[in-house]
Amino acid sequence: MPWVLNGEGARAVDARLDGAGLLDLAMEEAGRAVADAAHAAFPRGVALLLAGGGANGGDAFVAARHLRALGREVLVLALPSRHPLTRLNRRRWRAVGGVTRPLSASAVSHRAPGAGVIVDGLLGTGFRPPLRPALTGVIGALAAARAHGTPVVAIDLPSGLEEVSALVPEGPDGLPGTAGADLTVTFMGLKPALLFGAAAGHSGRVQLVPLRVPGEWVQAQAVAEQPTDAQVAALLPVRRADAHKGAAGRVWIVGGHPGTVGAAGMAGVGALRAGAGLVTVHSAAEVPLLMPELMVHRHPDLRAALLGTPESGRPDALAVGMGLGPDAAELARALLTWGIPTVLDADALQPELAGHGHDRCIWTPHPGEAARLLGTRTQDVTRDPLSAARALQQRLGGAVVLKGGPSVVAHAGGLSVSRGGHPGMASGGMGDTLSGVLAALLGQGLSAPDAAVAGVRLHARAGERAAQQHGYGLSASDVAQELGGAWQDLRDALPRSGPPR
């Protein structure tokens, strides 16, 4: 299980390693991994390493030794350090004949043009903006070198990024406060800044090195998990050979309003393609029949028609809110009293519904809707999606899917970051399709947390498949068409037991 680890958690694991006398070995392993990754990705030319005063500087000195052992010409530019392991590894570097020069902006500018790769070991997870003046010029020189084609490999995190923030700090003259990286080698767990927003976009390809650290030490400090496809596949329902449509989940989609009728239809398609046995769309407007298998009911008085349903006629799961219109919150509140598994999306995501949900609910806001539910700004949500998702779950209950790239699932047991997807999924109807997928999984018996984790990854995998053909021209219909194949892809990730059939 890849874990997500913030700086506080990483320092707690380091403290345990230090207490066990293993921190020096962990730094040796980390530095060697950086050297191997940098040499494999950029095998030619001088390796220029920038060593800061903290632990990242120690990693840089270890990497310098191993790059030299690989036959590379190596130069280290370093700041003075009080960190004991950084000082120790500087002495080790000197003992093998390694050359160290003082770090400055002019030294970087002078040495960078002849380098085949620059390793950024300046700042790590302990950094908090703003940059010290001495490093502002160094990072500016590093950014200029990268802009002129010299690749940069960052140790743990590109210098200038704050490990919990998806935003990129502003540097002098309005420029980004980081040089970014072409490759980031990070340790033990993925840092939030490597996953979200502009910060992730500045981190290049990310390579996670777990180190030989007891997994339970990392898990105990993790702020979120990132399930593998095999772990997601293990959540998906498996039907018996004698299954029938009534046992595969009866799902109602409640949405559609004049001008927004397609939203409910797309949710219905998502539910069918995700395996629901029977799907009925209930709407106050005429919903287009996007699939002949969809049952569509138009009600002049939607509230009266639904709330008059006897308990025996209610579905196994509901999805409420897609294009439902101004009365969505009132109708959603009434439907929540049924206590059945319910997905709330779009118009049903209203602050007044806080306290009316239950453990079988999945709430699916995008960042703007999340900001409204929390009474904050969208920027505050996108800056720290993990904290925002946790706050939403505490306020709303059940499970929360904070949609984005990647999405975050929050439930009483913790946080999960969904893998994959494609930027082409930033188009209308994607969220509606996802709501249908989630409702289908609820209707097939999954708990709200399991349905949220599995449904988000299933939807993302379908997007990946569709993008192979459509790229940025991706539509929600294209994604829905790929849900069956995505389901099989996830199932194929499960380890095989016994001989193949």
Secondary structure, 3 states (H helix, E strand, C coil): CCEECCHHHHHHHHHHHHHCCCHHHHHHHHHHHHHHHHHHHCCCCEEEEEECCCHHHHHHHHHHHHHHHCCCCEEEEECCCCCHHHHHHHHHHHHCCCCEEECCHHHHHHHHHHEEEEEEECCCCCCCCCCCHHHHHHHHHHHHHHHCCCCEEEECCCCCCCCCCCCCCECHHHCECCCCCCEEEEECCECHHHCCHHHHHCCCEEEEECCCCCHHHHHHHCCEECCCHHHHHCCCCCCCCCCCHHHCCEEEEECCCCCCHHHHHHHHHHHHHCCCCEEEEEECCCCCCCCCCCEEEECCCHHHHHHCCCHHHCCCEEEECCCCCCCHHHHHHHHHCCCCCEEECHHHCCHHHCCCCCCCEEECCCHHHHHHHHCCCHHHHHHCHHHHHHHHHHHHCCEEEECCCCCEEEECCEEEECCCCCHHHCCCCHHHHHHHHHHHHHHCCCCHHHHHHHHHHHHHHHHHHHHHHHHHHCCHHHHHHCHHHHHHHHHHCCCCCCCCC
